């Protein structure tokens, strides 16, 4: 009689790969989540494939950064190398996805390059995104996660990919990405160098209609999937987007959502397994066709 069910294929696992690591590094604010070294990364990929989840979303943690995020489109950079590994190891079993944003690679921590005033230069950033897209597609990524929230990013990346012959590489547009407090633990996970905040290009948490408008714009530019992020606090935006979107709608259960469940469960205040399952069911019930969640492999094991 249940209207909404979870299935492993609807879950995508975000993963962090640390350049030069000789052993996995625990992330203090996200118990159970790691910055992977090569060996633990390969093991986690195999575990994810055997669990039957839908895919993995890869994030790189480089050893060096600069103002333009040069490591982002370096073919041998940490993220592109991780994409090649994932494609080779589990590309037949999982959809390999890569984060297309500069924030992990810039020394100022913003999602784009800065102008002379220290503000993010939208159009100059689009050129960097196009270069990143080509590097990631060449490395074997099947889906590129455009999380930077620059105006026109979908069209710029789609044009660059098509001109280079990557016509089947799919674009996941982070359309309703809000300037949220719930990203805090993620910044530890990627060793963020952020100075200031991202409210000039991420969405205001009070604006529901703007999130829907951003999704419509991204779809018009050629997005194959649109995203709402965070998931749990923006179920209204998710439901409204799902009601009108002609393309799949995904949602990201972000680091802060994960951390809150883990902290409450560690104190014995909630039933961990029930809370995890209920939170993901709510996201699916609101209209998400797939969910990015740090619980993906574990939950898939429960479901199987």
C-alpha positions as CSV (number, residue, x, y, z in Angstrom):
1,X,0.0,0.0,0.0
2,X,3.0,2.3,0.3
3,X,3.0,5.1,-2.3
4,X,6.7,6.0,-2.2
5,X,9.5,3.4,-2.1
6,X,13.3,3.7,-2.1
7,X,15.4,1.7,-4.5
8,X,19.2,1.4,-4.6
9,X,19.3,2.7,-8.2
10,X,17.8,6.0,-7.1
11,X,20.7,6.7,-4.7
12,X,24.0,8.5,-5.7
13,X,27.0,8.5,-3.4
14,X,29.2,11.6,-3.1
15,X,32.8,10.7,-2.6
16,X,35.9,12.8,-1.7
17,X,39.3,11.9,-3.1
18,X,42.4,13.5,-1.5
19,X,45.4,14.1,-3.7
20,X,48.6,12.4,-2.5
21,X,46.9,10.7,0.4
22,X,48.6,7.5,1.7
23,X,45.7,6.5,3.9
24,X,42.0,7.6,4.2
25,X,41.3,10.7,6.3
26,X,38.2,10.7,8.5
27,X,36.1,13.9,8.3
28,X,35.4,14.9,11.9
29,X,32.0,16.6,11.2
30,X,30.8,13.7,9.1
31,X,31.3,10.5,11.0
32,X,31.8,7.6,8.7
33,X,32.7,9.7,5.7
34,X,36.3,9.8,4.4
35,X,38.7,11.7,2.3
36,X,39.8,8.7,0.3
37,X,43.3,7.6,-0.7
38,X,43.6,5.5,-3.9
39,X,43.1,2.1,-2.1
40,X,40.1,3.1,0.0
41,X,38.6,4.9,-3.0
42,X,38.8,1.7,-5.1
43,X,37.3,-0.4,-2.3
44,X,34.4,2.1,-1.8
45,X,33.7,2.1,-5.5
46,X,33.5,-1.7,-5.5
47,X,31.2,-1.7,-2.4
48,X,29.0,0.9,-4.1
49,X,28.8,-1.2,-7.3
50,X,28.0,-4.4,-5.4
51,X,25.3,-2.6,-3.4
52,X,23.6,-1.7,-6.7
53,X,23.3,2.1,-6.2
54,X,22.9,4.3,-9.3
55,X,26.1,6.2,-9.3
56,X,28.9,8.2,-7.6
57,X,29.5,11.9,-7.5
58,X,33.2,12.7,-7.2
59,X,34.9,15.6,-5.5
60,X,38.6,16.3,-5.5
61,X,40.8,17.6,-2.6
62,X,44.0,19.0,-4.2
63,X,47.3,19.6,-2.5
64,X,47.7,23.0,-4.1
65,X,45.4,25.8,-5.1
66,X,45.6,29.1,-7.0
67,X,43.3,32.0,-8.0
68,X,42.0,30.4,-11.2
69,X,41.7,26.9,-10.0
70,X,44.3,25.5,-12.4
71,X,44.1,22.0,-11.0
72,X,40.5,21.7,-12.1
73,X,41.2,21.1,-15.8
74,X,44.6,19.5,-15.4
75,X,44.2,16.1,-17.0
76,X,46.3,14.6,-14.2
77,X,44.6,16.6,-11.5
78,X,43.0,14.8,-8.5
79,X,39.4,14.9,-9.8
80,X,40.1,13.9,-13.4
81,X,42.4,11.1,-12.2
82,X,39.6,9.9,-9.9
83,X,37.1,10.0,-12.7
84,X,39.4,7.8,-14.9
85,X,39.8,5.3,-12.0
86,X,36.1,5.1,-11.4
87,X,35.3,4.8,-15.1
88,X,37.8,1.9,-15.4
89,X,36.8,0.2,-12.2
90,X,33.0,0.4,-12.1
91,X,32.0,2.4,-15.2
92,X,29.8,-0.5,-16.4
93,X,28.0,-0.7,-13.0
94,X,27.7,2.9,-11.9
95,X,27.1,6.2,-13.5
96,X,30.4,8.1,-12.9
97,X,29.7,11.8,-12.1
98,X,32.0,14.6,-11.4
99,X,31.6,18.0,-9.6
100,X,32.1,20.8,-12.1
101,X,32.9,23.8,-9.9
102,X,36.1,25.7,-9.0
103,X,35.6,26.0,-5.2
104,X,37.8,23.0,-4.3
105,X,40.6,24.3,-6.5
106,X,40.7,28.1,-5.8
107,X,42.8,29.6,-3.0
108,X,39.9,32.0,-2.3
109,X,37.4,29.2,-2.1
110,X,34.8,30.7,-4.5
111,X,33.1,28.9,-7.2
112,X,34.5,31.1,-9.9
113,X,37.4,33.4,-10.8
114,X,37.5,36.8,-9.2
115,X,37.7,40.2,-10.9
116,X,39.8,43.2,-9.8
117,X,37.3,44.1,-7.1
118,X,37.3,40.7,-5.6
119,X,33.8,39.8,-6.9
120,X,33.1,36.6,-8.9
121,X,33.4,37.2,-12.6
122,X,30.5,35.2,-14.1
123,X,31.6,35.3,-17.8
124,X,35.3,34.6,-17.1
125,X,34.2,31.7,-14.9
126,X,32.2,30.2,-17.8
127,X,35.4,29.8,-19.8
128,X,37.0,27.9,-16.9
129,X,33.9,25.7,-16.6
130,X,34.1,24.9,-20.3
131,X,37.7,23.8,-19.9
132,X,36.8,21.7,-16.8
133,X,34.0,20.0,-18.7
134,X,36.2,18.9,-21.5
135,X,38.8,17.5,-19.0
136,X,36.1,15.6,-17.1
137,X,34.5,14.2,-20.2
138,X,37.8,13.1,-21.5
139,X,38.5,11.4,-18.2
140,X,35.3,9.3,-18.5
141,X,32.7,11.2,-16.5
142,X,29.2,10.4,-17.9
143,X,27.4,13.1,-15.9
144,X,28.9,16.6,-15.1
145,X,27.4,18.2,-12.0
146,X,27.3,21.9,-12.6
147,X,27.2,23.2,-9.0
148,X,28.7,26.7,-9.4
149,X,25.5,28.6,-10.0
150,X,26.9,30.9,-12.7
151,X,24.4,32.4,-15.1
152,X,24.6,30.7,-18.5
153,X,26.8,27.8,-17.2
154,X,24.7,25.0,-18.8
155,X,24.7,26.6,-22.3
156,X,28.4,27.3,-22.1
157,X,29.3,23.8,-21.1
158,X,26.9,22.1,-23.5
159,X,28.3,24.1,-26.4
160,X,31.9,23.3,-25.5
161,X,31.1,19.6,-25.1
162,X,29.2,19.3,-28.4
163,X,31.9,21.1,-30.3
164,X,34.4,18.6,-28.9
165,X,32.3,15.6,-29.8
166,X,31.1,14.8,-26.3
167,X,27.5,14.9,-27.4
168,X,26.4,12.1,-25.0
169,X,27.8,13.5,-21.8
170,X,24.9,14.5,-19.6
171,X,24.6,17.7,-17.6
172,X,23.2,17.8,-14.1
173,X,22.4,21.5,-13.3
174,X,22.3,22.5,-9.7
175,X,19.5,24.9,-10.4
176,X,17.9,25.4,-7.0
177,X,21.1,25.7,-5.0
178,X,20.6,27.8,-1.9
179,X,23.1,29.8,0.2
180,X,22.6,27.4,3.1
181,X,24.1,27.0,6.5
182,X,23.8,23.2,6.0
183,X,26.9,23.1,3.8
184,X,29.2,23.6,6.8
185,X,30.7,20.1,7.2
186,X,31.2,19.9,3.4
187,X,33.8,22.7,3.7
188,X,35.8,20.5,6.0
189,X,35.4,17.6,3.6
190,X,37.0,19.5,0.7
191,X,39.4,21.6,2.8
192,X,37.7,24.7,1.6
193,X,39.6,28.0,1.5
194,X,36.4,30.1,1.3
195,X,36.8,33.8,2.3
196,X,33.4,35.5,2.8
197,X,30.3,33.8,1.5
198,X,28.5,32.8,-1.7
199,X,25.3,34.7,-1.3
200,X,25.9,36.8,-4.5
201,X,25.5,33.8,-6.7
202,X,23.7,31.1,-4.7
203,X,19.9,31.5,-4.0
204,X,18.4,33.3,-1.0
205,X,16.7,30.7,1.3
206,X,13.5,32.8,1.3
207,X,13.0,32.6,-2.5
208,X,11.0,29.6,-3.7
209,X,9.9,31.0,-7.0
210,X,13.4,32.0,-7.9
211,X,14.5,28.3,-7.5
212,X,11.8,27.3,-10.0
213,X,12.8,30.0,-12.4
214,X,16.4,28.9,-12.3
215,X,15.4,25.4,-13.1
216,X,13.4,26.6,-16.1
217,X,16.3,28.6,-17.4
218,X,18.7,25.6,-17.1
219,X,16.3,23.3,-18.9
220,X,16.0,25.8,-21.7
221,X,19.8,25.9,-22.0
222,X,20.0,22.1,-22.3
223,X,20.2,20.6,-18.8
224,X,19.5,16.8,-18.8
225,X,18.7,16.8,-15.0
226,X,18.0,19.6,-12.6
227,X,18.9,19.7,-8.9
228,X,17.5,21.1,-5.7
229,X,20.0,21.5,-2.9
230,X,19.8,21.2,0.1
231,X,17.0,18.6,0.0
232,X,15.4,18.4,3.5
233,X,14.8,22.1,4.1
234,X,13.6,22.8,0.5
235,X,11.0,20.1,-0.1
236,X,8.6,22.8,-1.2
237,X,11.0,23.9,-4.0
238,X,11.6,20.3,-4.9
239,X,7.9,19.5,-5.2
240,X,7.2,22.6,-7.2
241,X,10.1,21.9,-9.6
242,X,9.1,18.2,-10.0
243,X,5.6,19.3,-10.8
244,X,6.6,21.2,-13.9
245,X,10.0,19.8,-15.0
246,X,10.1,17.9,-18.3
247,X,13.5,16.4,-17.2
248,X,14.4,14.4,-14.2
249,X,14.7,16.2,-10.9
250,X,17.3,15.2,-8.3
251,X,18.0,16.4,-4.7
252,X,21.1,16.5,-2.5
253,X,20.9,15.5,1.1
254,X,23.8,17.7,2.1
255,X,26.5,17.3,4.7
256,X,24.7,19.3,7.4
257,X,21.7,17.1,7.1
258,X,23.9,14.0,7.4
259,X,25.7,15.5,10.4
260,X,22.5,16.3,12.3
261,X,21.2,12.8,11.9
262,X,24.5,11.3,13.0
263,X,24.9,13.6,16.0
264,X,21.4,13.0,17.3
265,X,21.7,9.2,16.7
266,X,25.1,9.2,18.6
267,X,23.3,10.7,21.6
268,X,20.6,8.2,21.5
269,X,18.0,10.8,20.7
270,X,16.6,9.2,17.5
271,X,16.6,5.8,15.9
272,X,19.3,6.2,13.3
273,X,18.1,3.7,10.7
274,X,14.5,4.9,10.9
275,X,15.6,8.5,10.7
276,X,17.8,7.9,7.7
277,X,15.1,6.0,5.8
278,X,12.4,8.5,6.6
279,X,14.5,11.4,5.5
280,X,15.2,9.8,2.2
281,X,11.6,8.7,1.7
282,X,10.5,12.3,2.3
283,X,12.8,13.6,-0.4
284,X,11.6,11.0,-2.9
285,X,8.0,11.6,-1.8
286,X,8.4,15.3,-2.6
287,X,9.4,14.4,-6.2
288,X,13.1,13.6,-6.4
289,X,13.8,11.0,-9.1
290,X,17.2,10.4,-7.4
291,X,18.9,11.5,-4.3
292,X,22.6,12.3,-3.6
293,X,23.2,11.1,-0.1
294,X,26.2,10.0,2.0
295,X,24.1,7.1,3.1
296,X,23.7,5.6,-0.4
297,X,25.8,2.4,-0.1
298,X,24.6,1.7,3.4
299,X,20.9,2.2,2.6
300,X,21.2,0.1,-0.5
301,X,22.4,-2.7,1.7
302,X,19.4,-2.3,4.0
303,X,17.1,-2.3,1.0
304,X,18.7,-5.4,-0.6
